[in-house]
Amino acid sequence: MVIPMRTGSEPVTARSALRMRLWLTVWGLLWAIFGTTAFALAGRPGWAAACGVLWVVVTVDLMVILRHLRQGPHYQPGRDIPPYRPPDHRYR
């Protein structure tokens, strides 16, 4: 039985799905804008304010994602960068 082991380098070699996170954030941004507008027009200021706060949070998250994507393979390896190799040694 082979037991998967941790190498201790996972935080360094981990890959993030930033492109997926980008599109989910854009989707959330569209809904936050829609919710803010719809609730404001419906006369629900509390819900409009809640959607407005969500709009701000999603916008900040979008800026962070775009910054990480612009930093290149350090944060988001492209398709041309192969996955990291597992360690060659095994515990017995």
Order of alpha helices (4+ residues) and beta strands (2+ residues): alpha-alpha-alpha
